[in-house]
Amino acid sequence: MSGVERRLRPVDLARAVGVSAQQIRNYEAAGILPPASRTDSGYREFTPRHRQALLTYRALARGHGPHTAQAVMLAVHDGDLSLALSLVDESHALLHEQRRSLRDTARALEAIAAGDSETHGAPSPDMRIGEAAAHIGVRPSALRVWEDAGLLTPRRDPATGYRRYGAPEIRDARLVDTLRRSRYPLPRIVSVLGELRRTGSTDALRAAVAQRKEELDRLARAMLEGSSLLHGYLSEMD
């Protein structure tokens, strides 16, 4: 077999992953791909190593996010393997923390939905926004944002127009706060709260926790895939 390494054009790499040739040039400029050689006429020439770098980056981005994936590839190409691996470690540690937080969230949601006031104490029957925020442990601005999103519906004092929060609103605000801490998007929380209000059942809460667990499982598998390709890429560089 010939010892000459196969040469690839930007469009060849682009077609391999379904991006534009300009995006390939951007990847090279950003350090995601190692520098390409140039022909006598100035055109870029890539190799199978660049293709492997591209596939590695794309796999890392699916599990760790594009920012971390780029930082990992930059560190690899700069010869700083320790930094590259530490960035991967940080992502895995964050995922572990999210799993731990989800377990805590599941327990907290069940307690809140059941009306357990042991942690925060029983709310006063008619709180103003500052009192409600202090009781829950959030800023008043958070309660306003959640109200604008349709998550809370505090009544208004007919004389002053001030918001008033009773036990149902405090319960809902605690649920929102707990779900937000586990990175649930507001539209999904709207659906969960709506089901809880309509039926009084915690099934929607359990389903939301189960769905988040599935998302974290998919993320973990994507991280494993990225690590596998990174290992292969590093082995080729040795």
KEDREN-446745 format. One line per field, with one value per residue (C-alpha): residue in one letter; x negated, y, z; residue number from 0; chain. Coordinates in Angstrom, 2 decimals. Layout:
residuo a/...
X X/...
Y Y/...
Z Z/...
num NUM/...
cadena A/...
//
This chain:
residuo m/s/g/v/e/r/r/l/r/p/v/d/l/a/r/a/v/g/v/s/a/q/q/i/r/n/y/e/a/a/g/i/l/p/p/a/s/r/t/d/s/g/y/r/e/f/t/p/r/h/r/q/a/l/l/t/y/r/a/l/a/r/g/h/g/p/h/t/a/q/a/v/m/l/a/v/h/d/g/d/l/s/l/a/l/s/l/v/d/e/s/h/a/l/l/h/e/q/r/r/s/l/r/d/t/a/r/a/l/e/a/i/a/a/g/d/s/e/t/h/g/a/p/s/p/d/m/r/i/g/e/a/a/a/h/i/g/v/r/p/s/a/l/r/v/w/e/d/a/g/l/l/t/p/r/r/d/p/a/t/g/y/r/r/y/g/a/p/e/i/r/d/a/r/l/v/d/t/l/r/r/s/r/y/p/l/p/r/i/v/s/v/l/g/e/l/r/r/t/g/s/t/d/a/l/r/a/a/v/a/q/r/k/e/e/l/d/r/l/a/r/a/m/l/e/g/s/s/l/l/h/g/y/l/s/e/m/d
X 0.00/-1.11/-2.51/-1.07/1.65/4.97/5.74/9.19/10.78/12.87/15.98/15.01/14.92/18.09/20.02/18.85/20.77/23.33/21.94/20.71/17.17/17.00/17.78/14.80/12.60/14.06/13.27/9.65/9.39/10.84/8.28/10.87/8.99/5.21/3.72/4.20/1.43/1.71/1.25/-1.03/2.06/3.06/5.92/6.33/5.58/6.88/6.11/7.91/6.49/8.51/11.59/11.03/10.56/13.82/15.76/14.21/15.22/18.77/19.13/17.71/20.08/23.11/22.17/20.20/21.49/19.71/17.82/16.21/15.65/13.76/11.67/10.79/9.68/7.67/5.88/5.16/3.71/1.66/0.17/1.80/3.32/3.82/5.99/8.01/8.71/9.51/12.16/13.73/13.58/15.37/18.25/18.63/18.55/21.27/23.41/22.95/24.04/27.11/28.06/27.67/29.72/32.44/32.75/33.08/35.60/37.77/37.95/38.60/41.37/43.24/43.00/44.10/47.01/48.13/48.17/45.16/44.11/41.39/38.50/39.89/42.59/46.25/46.78/48.86/52.28/51.78/48.18/46.93/44.36/41.32/42.56/43.37/39.95/38.18/40.26/39.34/35.74/35.81/35.77/39.07/38.08/38.16/41.79/42.62/40.88/42.76/46.03/45.33/44.66/48.06/46.68/48.12/51.41/51.34/54.47/54.39/55.41/58.41/57.48/53.75/53.19/50.41/49.87/51.00/49.72/51.69/50.79/51.57/49.38/46.55/46.76/46.62/43.71/41.77/42.42/41.22/38.11/37.29/37.75/35.74/32.84/32.81/32.77/36.31/37.39/40.33/42.66/42.32/43.03/46.20/47.41/46.50/48.20/51.26/51.69/51.19/53.81/56.34/56.07/54.33/52.15/48.37/48.13/47.05/44.27/43.05/43.20/41.16/38.49/38.44/38.10/35.21/33.53/33.81/32.26/29.31/28.92/28.78/26.25/24.10/24.10/23.18/20.28/19.12/19.23/17.21/14.66/14.32/13.59/11.24/9.33/9.03/7.87/5.26/4.03/3.50/1.47/-0.87
Y 0.00/3.56/5.43/8.70/9.98/10.65/14.33/15.74/19.01/21.12/19.95/16.31/16.89/18.97/16.17/13.67/15.47/17.52/21.03/23.65/23.91/27.33/25.71/23.40/26.43/27.99/24.84/25.00/28.70/27.98/25.25/22.47/20.93/20.88/23.27/22.16/22.13/24.27/23.47/25.58/27.53/28.17/25.69/23.84/20.14/17.95/14.34/11.45/12.79/15.97/13.88/12.01/15.30/16.56/13.46/13.61/17.23/16.58/13.63/15.62/18.50/16.21/15.14/18.03/20.97/22.87/25.22/22.43/20.33/23.18/23.75/20.05/19.99/23.19/21.69/18.48/20.36/22.56/19.42/19.98/16.56/17.16/20.19/18.32/15.44/17.76/19.47/16.09/15.28/18.53/17.66/14.22/15.78/18.23/15.39/13.52/16.63/16.95/13.34/13.96/17.14/15.26/12.72/15.56/17.24/14.13/13.92/17.64/17.67/14.86/16.66/20.02/18.55/16.74/20.03/19.33/22.64/21.25/22.86/26.35/26.49/27.14/30.27/33.16/33.18/36.49/37.34/40.28/39.58/40.39/38.17/35.34/35.58/35.51/32.53/30.55/31.78/33.58/37.17/39.00/39.43/35.64/35.55/38.26/36.32/33.15/35.06/36.49/32.93/31.80/29.74/31.79/33.65/35.63/37.57/41.36/43.44/45.41/48.47/48.68/46.44/44.63/40.94/38.60/35.04/32.40/28.78/27.51/30.17/29.49/25.78/26.43/28.84/26.28/23.68/26.08/26.95/23.28/22.39/25.38/24.34/21.06/22.99/22.36/24.88/27.11/25.70/22.21/23.49/25.15/21.74/20.00/22.59/22.63/18.88/19.12/21.85/20.04/16.60/17.06/14.09/14.03/11.78/14.74/15.54/11.96/11.93/15.14/13.63/10.43/12.43/14.42/11.18/9.87/13.10/12.70/9.06/10.12/12.80/10.25/7.94/10.84/11.65/8.05/8.18/11.39/9.90/6.84/8.92/11.16/8.09/6.90/10.31/10.56/7.05/8.02/11.03/8.98
Z 0.00/-0.58/2.39/1.12/3.45/1.80/1.30/1.96/0.93/3.33/1.49/2.12/5.87/5.70/4.02/6.65/9.41/7.51/7.94/5.49/4.19/5.84/9.18/8.67/8.10/11.24/13.21/12.07/12.95/16.42/17.11/17.11/14.19/13.97/11.40/7.81/5.27/2.15/-1.50/-3.67/-4.70/-1.08/-0.72/2.57/2.63/5.40/6.32/8.02/11.29/10.78/10.12/13.38/15.23/13.75/14.77/18.24/18.71/17.53/19.91/22.82/22.05/22.29/25.79/27.25/25.24/22.45/24.77/26.79/23.66/22.02/25.15/25.27/21.63/22.06/25.06/23.14/20.18/22.52/24.04/27.46/28.05/31.78/31.07/28.45/30.84/33.74/31.60/30.90/34.62/35.46/33.15/34.72/38.19/37.17/35.85/39.13/41.03/38.82/39.59/43.32/43.03/41.16/43.96/46.47/44.19/44.01/47.80/48.18/45.58/47.29/50.63/49.22/47.29/50.44/52.34/54.54/56.10/58.34/56.44/55.85/58.49/57.84/55.73/56.98/55.35/53.54/52.66/50.62/47.93/50.07/52.88/50.48/48.83/52.20/53.31/50.19/50.01/46.65/45.44/44.93/41.28/40.87/41.98/39.44/36.65/37.57/37.63/34.16/32.96/34.22/37.09/39.94/40.27/43.51/44.27/44.36/47.34/46.01/48.06/47.31/44.29/46.14/45.50/48.25/48.63/50.49/51.22/47.67/46.06/48.51/47.76/44.02/44.41/46.43/43.73/41.04/43.04/43.60/39.93/38.74/40.95/39.03/35.72/34.62/31.94/32.77/30.05/31.49/35.00/33.70/32.52/35.78/37.96/35.75/36.17/39.93/40.21/38.03/39.60/42.93/41.92/42.18/39.11/36.95/39.42/39.36/35.56/35.40/37.65/35.57/32.35/33.79/34.86/31.29/30.00/32.37/31.31/27.65/28.52/30.36/27.35/25.07/27.40/27.18/23.39/23.40/25.78/23.56/20.46/22.43/23.60/20.01/18.82/21.56/20.77/17.14/18.26/20.50
num 0/1/2/3/4/5/6/7/8/9/10/11/12/13/14/15/16/17/18/19/20/21/22/23/24/25/26/27/28/29/30/31/32/33/34/35/36/37/38/39/40/41/42/43/44/45/46/47/48/49/50/51/52/53/54/55/56/57/58/59/60/61/62/63/64/65/66/67/68/69/70/71/72/73/74/75/76/77/78/79/80/81/82/83/84/85/86/87/88/89/90/91/92/93/94/95/96/97/98/99/100/101/102/103/104/105/106/107/108/109/110/111/112/113/114/115/116/117/118/119/120/121/122/123/124/125/126/127/128/129/130/131/132/133/134/135/136/137/138/139/140/141/142/143/144/145/146/147/148/149/150/151/152/153/154/155/156/157/158/159/160/161/162/163/164/165/166/167/168/169/170/171/172/173/174/175/176/177/178/179/180/181/182/183/184/185/186/187/188/189/190/191/192/193/194/195/196/197/198/199/200/201/202/203/204/205/206/207/208/209/210/211/212/213/214/215/216/217/218/219/220/221/222/223/224/225/226/227/228/229/230/231/232/233/234/235/236/237
cadena A/A/A/A/A/A/A/A/A/A/A/A/A/A/A/A/A/A/A/A/A/A/A/A/A/A/A/A/A/A/A/A/A/A/A/A/A/A/A/A/A/A/A/A/A/A/A/A/A/A/A/A/A/A/A/A/A/A/A/A/A/A/A/A/A/A/A/A/A/A/A/A/A/A/A/A/A/A/A/A/A/A/A/A/A/A/A/A/A/A/A/A/A/A/A/A/A/A/A/A/A/A/A/A/A/A/A/A/A/A/A/A/A/A/A/A/A/A/A/A/A/A/A/A/A/A/A/A/A/A/A/A/A/A/A/A/A/A/A/A/A/A/A/A/A/A/A/A/A/A/A/A/A/A/A/A/A/A/A/A/A/A/A/A/A/A/A/A/A/A/A/A/A/A/A/A/A/A/A/A/A/A/A/A/A/A/A/A/A/A/A/A/A/A/A/A/A/A/A/A/A/A/A/A/A/A/A/A/A/A/A/A/A/A/A/A/A/A/A/A/A/A/A/A/A/A/A/A/A/A/A/A/A/A/A/A/A/A
//
